[in-house]
Amino acid sequence: MNTLLEKLSAIRLVPVVVINDAEKAVPLARALMDNGCGCMEITFRTAAAAEAIARISREVPDMLVGAGTLLTPEQVEQARHAGASFGAAPGFDPLVVKAASALGFPFVPGVSTASEMSQALSLGCLFQKFFPAEAAGGVKMLKSLLGAFRHTGVRIMPTGGIHAGNIGSWLEIPEVAACGGSWICEPSLIQSSEWEEIGRRTREALRAL
């Protein structure tokens, strides 16, 4: 997990991807890499997710590819087998966290309240996803939570409602290692193979950092 934190803290940007066609996975990964972003999170919301991760792991090995929306222990195992470097979830489920831990699979559970943050910490999760970041109270809410938990060493990846216009305010929080966002790789752009536009959005986001 420390290695994952170091890598994401250096990259600072995690495009969140919903991909319906595994054939689009490698061109998408290359569009991100070519424009300066070496990380992505492919959500397990579609049947193509595992195959997309497997293809990127084989053909774009320098890409740090994670698996998001892992809701069951079975999905954790499937993601790891596909070659994902880490897993993430929108919420906190002890069974899923324990399954990832048993496999030695770096995992980032989702939290939005003090209780969830505390429970995640009790299972050793020092890296947590604040989700849905903007809807859950935004920067002000996260700062309030960190007032009670900063001393634990917790690090945060806010995701949900983040875009080029507000990512800077999130990254100003010292405990924020990186931000996740879906605006860079909208499904319609992926489906129509608009790699140049995805590249432009990537560069725009990196400038905002």
Salt bridges, closest charged atoms under 4 A:
GLU23 OE2 - ARG55 NH1 3.21
GLU41 OE2 - LYS129 NZ 3.15
GLU51 OE2 - ARG55 NE 2.88
GLU51 OE2 - ARG58 NH2 3.97
GLU175 OE2 - ARG150 NE 2.73
GLU186 OE2 - ARG201 NH1 3.31
GLU197 OE2 - ARG200 NH2 2.84
GLU197 OE2 - ARG201 NE 2.85
